[in-house]
Amino acid sequence: MMGGANTEAIRQALLDRAEDLFRKAWGEPEKTGARQWRARSSSARSMEMHGNKRGIWCIHNAGVGGDALD
């Protein structure tokens, strides 16, 4: 089991690379300059890219979401 410090370090590393994480999971975004990226393949998939919600993702049509570790 991971300790809290390790978990936070991993979370921060993922947030630092949120753009790469989005592309690996869902492909190219519709608009790279947007505050919230939506996948070209399905605009129901989104991730916040700026501010304190960076890395929060949602699949709107499935009603699921979470942070970069979920």
Secondary structure, DSSP 8 states (H G I E B T S, - for coil): ---HHHHHHHHHHHHHTHHHHHHHHH-SBS-TTSSEEEBSS-TTEEEE-SGGGTT-EEETTTTEEE-TT-
